[in-house]
Amino acid sequence: MIRARGTCEQSYGRRVSEDSLTLSNHAPTTGAPDVRAAVAELRRGGHRVSRSRHQVLDALYAAHAPVTAAEIAGGLGGRLPRSDEASVYRTLDLLERVGLVRHVHLGHGPGRYAPASAAERDYFVCERCGDVRAADPAALEPVRAAIASAFGWRVRFSHFPIAGLCPRCAEDDECSD
């Protein structure tokens, strides 16, 4: 997790301290397709690959969606060995700094982590049922272009998702009117 320093503009021309913002690491990713490639990338960067680091990588690649540090430390519901949560956080921090992992915030609660890939992912989260869906960033280019045109902002949806109602909840919402 990257903590920004300095100040930034907030709406209405006020400035806020960036120390209060949690920003995603947008350094280049290594795009390791599996655990073996991620381990090789760590070693190539001069990093030791301890058993706990290997366990974190195993958990990230075994998960089918972004997971929390607590889920990793808990062994993904019994699928993997349990580990120390502080070690998991330290490992995730290293993996993010070297471009092997990205984190995302899917609503309230802790950040979630997933292996980084050459193609970043954008996310949608349902405000009602909590369903999370990854989206191809290219499909959201028209949305980014419209925001840039209207407001001058270049936006990403990989760190904080687009929130709303999933198709099922939106349909249920229409039926209850």
Buried (B, 14 or more C-beta within 10 A) or exposed (E): BBEEEEEEEEEEEEEEEBEEEBEBBEEEBBBBEEBEBBBBBBEEEEBEEEEBBBBBBBBBBEBEEBBBBEBBBBBBEEEBEEBEBEBBBBBBBBBBBBBBBBBBBBEEEEBBBBBBBEEBBBBBBBEEEEBBBBBEBEEBEEEBEEBEEEEEEEEEBBBBBBEEBBEEBEEEEEEEE
